[in-house]
Amino acid sequence: MKLGQAVAEIMKREGIEILCGYPVNHLIEFAAAVDIRPVMVRQERIGLHMADAISRVTSGRKIGAFCMQHGPGSENAYGGVAQAYSESVPLLVIPQGYPRRIAGIDPNYSSTREMRGIAKSAEWVAVPAELPNIMRRAFSRLRNGRGGPVIVEVPTDIWNEEIGDFDYSPAIRARTAPDPADVRRAAELILAARRPVIYAGTGIHWAEAWPQLRRFAELIAAPVTTSIGGKSAFPENHPLALGSGGNAIPKPVHHFIAESDLIIGIGCSFTETNFGIRFPKGKRFIQATLDPDHLAKDVPIVAALLGDAALTLEALIGELSQTLKSPRDSSEIAAEIASVREGWMAEWQPRLSSNETPLSPYRVIAELMRAVDPNQTIITHDAGSPRDQISPFWVSTAPLSYLGWGKTTQLGMGLGLAMGAKLAKPDKLCINVWGDAAIGFTGMDFETAVRERIPILSILFNNFSMAIELKVMPISTEKYRATDISGDYAAMARAFGGYGERITEPGDIASAIRRGIDATKAGTPALLEFITGKETRISKF
């Protein structure tokens, strides 16, 4: 068997059904020969974002895969690999490498060398017979522990070399649980706390620990907030839900974090970021995480629980149930949450129901929420204003119905995430919400959605400006119009063969959204371009 055939066969045995990529990488042909669908993008970063979403929406049960050309292709892909690394997403990346005789000779780019700092592991196939061992290590790392990209670089001169027969069985997934003594320590602290708050991270999604999180919260009657990445890990229509915390946050999150005497982090790193909750000093933290390197990394902790989020929660529930024979009464906490939320929403209702022109992006978000079935929808924001405008107000009711991200914030990522989500979950309505700055980075790949028959709904806020930068660029804007941008993006979508519509009147928002959804049901990607004001107000405390 040729080495390329062996790579494709191993990928197929590991359950990979889709290979995102950009030529020339000979794996594309080998994969197609064994019925792994190749999806070709217009630029490498979008393909990595698509593969990223495949891993995310399946909790890593299906691994997203991407391949690219050696040299410039690998160089262009760096940002997408870095994004997956920052979000701890398991991702198989197979760059083509330079021929072995010149690999590593300056200035030839080595993915193994240059991507090692943004990957869980990086290996180079130098000896054909070693391929099964290299792939076994790669998939074991992808299936176990904290997620991250795994690089397997294949030199361009090695694909057709014979490796003979080989043995390969799919990687085993193993889980770890915390030390019972640590569980008892954490349980004691939880029982003694007067106002505990649960902070759920992306580890809940990877462990599929959604029912355990709900049982835990109801048992101790504690309100639940999530990181942006953890959004949708807890149903946000639940009486104990506070919403998610990012750069912009709902008022209940701010209120309860400020009043808390114990923050219980489950499946989280507590990484300090501009796009996460700013925890007040002096708080006490319990941290449950899969990665020991994350323990006490950014906050001091009073108890540590090392292991899979689902097993950790089951252990905590078991320990706490020895004292709590039934769930605590949550009515008082639920009433407090409802009261704070009601006052906050009243403050924002004028924007959410605004009849202004140019349009309020908050009105568009409110109409979009009314138009969709949240349990049958997967939605993602983009970097900048769309993230801060949608994340506090979107009510996620089903696991992985919201793809949140942002430890590093690459403009245009949402488009690839929406396309990857649709590939993995074709029965869902998959939406990306972005701005006119983001579409400038990756808008050409809307053509990929059309060509590859990926019917997503793309919601674009166009205010002809880099509005979020207006406060920090007043002189360059006044003198040189440095924050002005422009485009007719609905026309672009139509030119690519998709459905495109520009909306300028508030009374047309709801009907336009219905038309866009109908287009996706008919198999056509839709881009709805809403002409909005330069809105810079966000829910921040």
N, C-alpha and C positions, 0 to 999 in steps of 0.2 A: 504494500500500500504506500502511496506517495504521502509525504508529510502533510501537504495541504488537505488531502482526503482525510487523514487521521485527525487533524484539527477540527474539521467540519463534523466528522463522526462523533468525536468526543463532545462537541457542543450540542449535537442532537441528543445524545444520551443524557446530557445534563438538563434537557428540557428547553433549550433555547429554540425559539420558533422564528424570531425576527433578528436580522442583523442590520443595524443602521450603519451607513458608511459613505465613503466617497472614494472613487477610484484615483490612482490604480493601486489596488491591493488585491492580490490573487485569491485571497480568502473569499471574496464575493462570489466568484465562480464556483469554487469548491462547495461553498455553503448552499448555493442555489441548486447544485446537483443533488443534494440530499434533502431538498424541499425546505430549507431554511430561507424564509422570504427576505430578500435584500431590499432595503428602503434607502434610496439615494437622496441626499440632501443637497442644498446649494452651498452650504459652508459647514465645516466640521463641527463647530461649537453646537449648532442646532441638533446635529445627529447625536452628540453626546447627551444633550438635554432630553432628547426623545428616549434614549436608552435608559437614562436616569429615571424617567417617569415609569418605565416598564417595571423596574425594580421597586420603585416606591409603591405603586398602586397594588402590587401583589405581595407586599411585605417581604420581598426578596425570594419568594417561592419561584418566581421566574426571574432570571438574571438578565438585565439589559446588557446588550453587547454592541460594540462599535469598532470599526476598523477604518484605517486611513492610509494614505500614501506616505512613503518615507520622505524625509526632508520637509518641504513646506507644509504638507498635509499634517504631519505630526506637530510641527511648530504651531499651526493654526489651532490644533486641537487642545493645546495646553490649558486654555481658559476653562473649557468644559470639564476637563479632568480635575482642575483645581476646585471648581464649583462642587462637584460630587464629593471630593475629599472634605471640603468644609462642612458638608451636610451629612457626612458618614454614610454615603450611599454605595452599596455593593455594585460594582460595574466592571464588566470584563472589557478591557481595551486591548486590541490586537493591532499595534502599528506595524506596518511593513518597515523593515530596516534596510540600511544600505548593504550592498554585498559584503560578505565577511572580510574580503581582502582589503576593503577600504573603510569598514565600519570603525568609528572611533577616531578616524583621522580628521583633524581640524580642516575645514569648518563643518564637516558632516555631523548632522544632528543625531544624537543617540537618545531615543525615548527612554531606554532603560536607565541611562545616567541622569538625564535632565528631569524626568518625571518622578524619580524616586522620592523626592521630598513632598510630593502631593499624591502619593499612592500608598496603599497598604503594603504592596510588594511590587517589585519590578524585576523580571527575568528576561534573559536573552536566549533564544534557541540557537546554540552554537553547534550542538551535536544532535543530528536527527533522531537517533535512537533514544535520546533523553526526553523527547516530547511528551510521552505519557506521564512521566514523573513531574515534569514542569506543569502540565495541565492539571494533574491531580492536586499539586500544591496550590495552584491558582484557585480551583473551585473549592477546596477545603477552606481557604482564607475567605472566599466570598460567602460561604455558607455559615461561617462560625465567627463569633466575637463581634466587636464593633465593625460596622461596614466601612467600605472604602473602595476606591478603584484598584484593580489589580492589572498590572501591565504584563503582557507577554509579547515581546518584540520578535518578529520573524523576519530574518534577512531575506531580501528579494531573490537571492540565488539558491535558496534552500527548499522552496515550495515543492518542487518536483523530484526531490531526492527520495529514494526508497527507504522505508524504515522497517519493512517486513510486517509480520503479524504482531499484534500487541494485545495486551489484556488491559481493560479499563472498566471500572465500575464507578457509578456516580458517587460524588462526595457525600459523606455522612454528616448530618447536622446534629450537633450536640449542644445541650444547654447546661448552664451552671446556675446553682441556687446559692443564696447567702448562708453564712454560718448561723446556726440556730441561736448562738449566744448573741450575735449581732441583731438578730430579729427580736429577741427578748428585750435587749437594750432599747431598740427603736420603739417597740410597743409600749414600754414603760413611759417613755417621753411623750408618746402620742396620748396615752391615757391621762397624763398629768397636764396636758396643754388645755388652756381655756379657749383659745381661738386659733386652732390649727387651720392652715390653708394647704391644699394639695396643688403642687405645680407639676404638670405632666408634660414630658418631652417626647421626642420622636421615638424613643425606645419603646413606648407603648405601641406604636404602629408596627415596628419591626417584630415585636414579640406577639402581636395580635392579642394584646392584653386588655382589650376594650371591656369585656364583661367583668373582668377582675377589678379594673379601675372603678367601674360603677358600683360594684358590691362593696369595695373598700370605702368609697366616699359615703355611701348610704349607711354603712355600719357605724362610722365615727361621726356622721352628720357634719362633714367638713366641706366647705365650698371648694370648687375646682377651677383653676385657671390652667392654661396651657401656653407653651411657647408657640411662636408662629409655626414652627415645624410640627408641633404636636397638635395644632388646631384640628378638630374633628375627632380627636381621641376620646373625647367625652361629649355626649350630646348637648349642644348649647341651648336646647329648649328644656333641659332638665332643671328643676327648681334649685339645684345646688351649683349650676353652671354660672361662672363669672364672665366667660369669654376668654379670648386669647390676648396675650400681651406682647406687643412689639414696640416699634417707635411710637405708634399710636395705640392707645388702649381704651377699652370701655371703662367708664367710671367705677363699676363694681370691682374691677381688678385693682385699681388704685386704692379704693376704700378698704378692701379686705386685706391686701398686702400690708398697708400702713398700720392696720389694727391687729395684725397677727402676732402671736407669740411663738409660733413654730411653723416653719415652711417645710413641707414634706415633698422633696423632689423625687419623682419616679421616672426612670428612663431619661434622665437629663444630665447635661454636662455643667449646667449653670455658667456656661461661657459668657464672659462679659462682652457685650456687643451693643452698638448703637441701635440695633434692631431687635432688642429684647427688653424685658422688664428691668427697670433700675431698682434693685432691692435696697431699701433703706439700711443704713449701717446699724449694727447692734442686733440684728435678727438672728434667731437660732435656726439652723438648717439640718435636716436629715437628708442625706443624698443616697439614692439608689441608682446605680449605673452598672453597665456591663464592662466598662473600661476602668481599670484601676488608675490609669494615668489621669482620669478626670476627677478622682476623689480630691476634694478640697482645692481644686485647681484655681478657682476664682472666688470662692466663698469659704469661710471657716465652717466646719461642720461639727455637730455634736454626736452624730451616729452615722455609720457607713453600712450600706447593704450592697454587696457586690454580686451581680448576677442578672439573669434574664428577668425582664420586668414582670412577665406573667408569673413566673415561679416566685419572685420576690413578693408580689402582691398576695399570692395564695398563702405564702408563709406568714405574712403579716395578718391576714384575715384569720388564719388558723390560731395564731397566738392571741390576737385580740379577742377572739370569740370565747376564749376560756374565761374572760372577765365580762365581756359584753354578750350576754345571752340573747339579746335581740338588738336590732339597730337603734341607735339613739334617736330621740325625737329631733327632727330637723326643721320643724315648722317655724320656729323663731328665726333661725338662720335664713331659711327660704324667704320669709317675709321681709327680712332686712335686705336681702339681695334684690327682691322685687321692688322695694321702695327706692333703693339707690338707682336701679336701672330705669325706673319710671321717670324719676327726676332728670336723669341724664338724657334719656330719649326725648323728653319734652324740650330740652334745650336744643337738640339737633333736628327736631321735626321740621322747623321751617326750611332747612336745607334739604332734608329728605323728601319734602313735598313741594319744593320750589317750582314756581312757574316762570322763573327768570330766563331770559336769553341774553347772551349765550347760556347754554344749559348748565345746570349744576350737576357735577359728577355724582353727587349724593342722590339726586333724584333718579338718575339712571340706575344706580345700584339698587335703590328701593324698588323700582319697577322690575328690574331683573329678578330680584328675590321673589316678587309676586308671580312672576311668569313661569318659574321652573318648579319641578318637583325636587326638593333638596336631596331626597334619598336616591334619586336616579341621576344625580348631577355630580360631576367632578369639576371643580373650578380652581383656578390659580390666579394669583395676582402677578404683577411684574414689579420691577424695582421702582423706587421713588414714590411719587404721589399715588399711583393706583394701589400700591401695597398699603399705604397709610390710610387711604380712603375706604378701602373695602374691608380690611381685616377686622376692625372693631365692630362693624355692623352686619357682616354676613353671618347668618345663623346656620352653623353646620350641624346636621342631625344624624349623620351616618358616618362610620369610620372611613377615612381616606376619601371623603367627599370634598375636602379642601386640601390642596397641595400648597403648604406654606414653606417658605424658604427665605434666607436672607443673611446668613453669617457673612457671606460675600454676596454682593448684589449686582450681578451682571445684567445690564439692560438687555431686554429681548429674550430672557430665558423662558418666560411664560409660554411663548408660542410653541417651543419644542416640548415643554412639559405637557401641554394640552394635546399635542399630536401623539406623543408617546402614550399618554393615558388612554386615548381613543383606540390606539392599536391594541393595547392590553385589555381594555374593557369596551368593546365595540357597542355594547348595549347601552352605555351611558351617554348622556349629553355632556360633552367636554368643552369647557369654556376657558379662554384666557382673557384677562382684562389688562390692557396695557395703555401706554401713552404714546404721544407722537415722537418722543425721544427714543423710546424703546423700539418702535417700528423702524426707525432709521437704522438700527443695528442689525435686525434680523428679518425685516419685512419681506425680503426676496423669497424667504422660505415659505411664505404663504402659497407660492407656486408649488412647493413640495406637497402641501396638503391637497391641492387640486390634482396634481399628477399622480400621487400615490393613493388617491381615493381615501382621504382621511377627513371625514366631514365634521370639522370642529366649528364652534361658534366663537368668533373673535370680536371682543368688545373693545373699541378704541376710543379713548378720550383725546380729542384733538383741540388744544387751545393755542396752537401755533406758537408755542413758547416752551422753554425750559423753566416752567413756573417755579419749581422748587429751588432753583438757583437765583431767582430774582433778588432775594434779600442779600446774597453774598456777591452779586455782580452788578451793583447799581450803576457804577461809572461806565463799565464796558457796555452795558445795555443802553444807557443814555447816549453815549458818544458813538457807538459802533453797532448797536442792535445785536450784540453778541449772543443774546439768549433767544433770538427769533429763529424759528424753524417753520417750514411750510410743506404742504403736500396735499394732494387729493387722493387719499388712500382707498376710498370706496371705488374710485375709477381704476386704481391699480388692481384691486381684487377682481374686478370685472375683466380687466385685460388679461389676467392670469386664468380666467375661465371659472372663477368662483362667483358667489353672490356678493354684491357690494351695494351698500346703501348709505347715504349721508343724511343725518337727521339733525335738524336745526330748531325744531319747535317742540316744546314740552308735551303738547298734546299728541305728538306722533311717536313718542318713545315706546309706549306699550305695544302698539300695533307693529312697529318696526321689529321689536324683539320677537314677536310671534312669527313674523315673516322670516326672520333669520333662523329661528328654531325649525320652522317648516322646511327651509332649504336644507338644513343638515339632515332632517328625516328623509329627504329625497336623495341624500347622498352627496350633496354639494357643500363644500366649506363656505361659510358665510362670514363676512366682515362688516360689522355695523360701525360706522364712523359718526360719533356724537361730537358736535361742535360745542365745546364747553368753555366756561370762563376760566380765568387764571386763578383757580381756587388753591389757596395755600393753607387754609385752616384745617387742622386735624385735631382729633380727640387726644389731647395730651395734658398731663397734669404735673 
